[in-house]
Amino acid sequence: MGLLRTALIGAAVYGAVNYLTKKNKVTGKSIVDDLTEKAPEWLEKAKGYKEDVVASLHHPTGRYSE
C-alpha cells in the first residue's frame, strides 16, 4: 500500500513539474518563466500595500482604528 501511494505521489509531482516547465508554443515561455518575471512587480505592490496598512494603523483616524 505504501509503495502504491509513493508511486502515485511521485507521478503527480512529475506531472506538475512537467506542466509548469513546459514551454508555450506561441510565446516560448513556461508558467515558471512568467512567474519569475512578474514576481518583482508583485513584491513592489505588496510593499506598497504594507506601507498603507501600517500608516493607517498608526493614525487614530485610520481605517482600522476603533
Protein Blocks (a to p, Z undefined) as FASTA:
>chain_A
ZZmmmmmmmmmmmmmmmmmmpccfklopafklmmmmmmmmmmmmmmmmmmmmmmmmmpmk
bmkbZZ
